[in-house]
């Protein structure tokens, strides 16, 4: 990722017409100060129509992605996250690589107290692949809801 907002300058994408980035490396993932530093609460983003490309065939892959995190000093600006996730649309990468890249990029950018990703991929070659990653155990006393994404069951 190129330019990044450290909170000391104005957001560059919110309220502006912004073309979708062509790759995750070109995406600008912006952050803003957390509204309640020192308090533990869970933030959830759900991307039920995530797409990327198979790095071998170039065919599209689809996933339902759920990101949960407990902020420390920063929260991700949601439009920039949407554009970041959209940047994978033309990005060739295996399911595991896409999923962990999203999570680790958010961890590097936000330094959250805790973060997890559940990436529920639709079948490729007849086999769905689900990828899960988290930074460690969440702190005690914080409500972490279940992701409740059903496993793939096919038609009917």
ZILINNOR-V829478 format. One record per pair of residues at least 24 apart in sequence whose ideal C-beta (glycine too) atoms are under 7 Angstrom apart, sorted by the first residue. I is the first residue (numbers start at 0). J is the second residue. D is the distance in Angstrom with one decimal. If there is no record, write none. Layout:
((I	J	D) (I	J	D))
This chain:
((0	24	6.3) (0	26	5.6) (0	27	6.3) (0	28	5.5) (1	25	6.5) (1	27	6.4) (2	27	5.5) (3	27	6.6) (3	28	6.5) (3	29	6.9) (3	108	6.9) (4	29	4.1) (4	30	6.0) (6	30	6.4) (6	31	6.3) (6	32	5.4) (6	73	7.0) (10	76	5.8) (12	78	5.5) (12	79	5.3) (12	82	6.6) (13	76	6.2) (13	78	5.3) (17	82	6.2) (19	82	6.3) (19	85	4.8) (19	86	6.7) (20	82	6.0) (20	86	4.1) (21	86	6.8) (21	89	5.8) (22	86	5.7) (22	89	7.0) (22	90	5.6) (23	83	6.6) (23	86	4.8) (23	87	6.1) (23	90	5.9) (23	100	6.6) (25	86	6.6) (26	82	5.9) (26	83	4.3) (26	86	4.3) (27	79	6.0) (28	75	6.8) (28	79	5.3) (28	80	6.8) (28	83	4.9) (28	104	6.6) (28	108	5.4) (29	76	4.3) (29	79	4.0) (30	73	4.3) (30	74	6.6) (30	75	5.7) (30	76	6.3) (30	108	6.0) (30	109	5.9) (31	73	7.0) (31	74	5.9) (31	76	5.5) (32	72	6.6) (32	73	6.5) (33	70	4.2) (33	71	7.0) (33	72	5.7) (33	73	5.8) (33	74	5.1) (36	72	5.5) (39	69	5.4) (39	112	6.6) (39	138	5.6) (39	141	4.6) (40	69	6.7) (41	67	5.7) (41	69	5.8) (41	141	6.2) (41	142	6.4) (41	143	5.8) (42	68	5.5) (42	70	6.3) (42	74	6.4) (43	67	5.1) (44	80	6.2) (46	84	5.3) (49	84	6.0) (49	87	7.0) (50	87	6.9) (50	88	5.0) (51	87	4.3) (51	88	6.8) (51	90	5.5) (51	92	6.0) (51	97	5.1) (52	89	6.5) (52	90	6.3) (52	91	4.5) (53	91	6.7) (53	123	6.8) (54	91	3.7) (54	92	5.6) (54	93	6.2) (57	91	6.8) (60	94	6.7) (60	120	6.5) (60	123	6.1) (61	121	4.6) (62	118	5.2) (62	119	6.0) (62	120	4.5) (62	121	6.7) (63	119	4.5) (63	148	5.6) (64	116	6.7) (64	118	5.0) (65	117	4.5) (65	146	4.7) (65	148	6.3) (66	105	6.9) (66	116	5.3) (67	115	5.2) (67	143	6.5) (68	105	6.9) (68	111	4.4) (68	113	6.5) (68	114	4.0) (69	111	5.8) (69	112	4.2) (69	113	4.5) (69	137	6.5) (69	138	6.9) (69	141	6.0) (70	109	6.9) (70	111	5.6) (71	110	5.5) (71	111	5.6) (71	112	5.1) (72	110	7.0) (73	109	4.6) (73	110	6.8) (75	105	6.5) (75	109	6.1) (94	118	6.7) (94	120	4.8) (94	128	4.6) (94	130	5.7) (95	130	5.3) (98	130	3.8) (98	132	6.6) (99	132	5.4) (102	132	5.0) (106	134	6.2) (112	138	6.4) (113	137	4.5) (113	138	6.6) (117	146	4.6) (117	148	6.4) (119	148	4.7) (121	151	6.6) (122	151	6.3) (127	151	4.0))
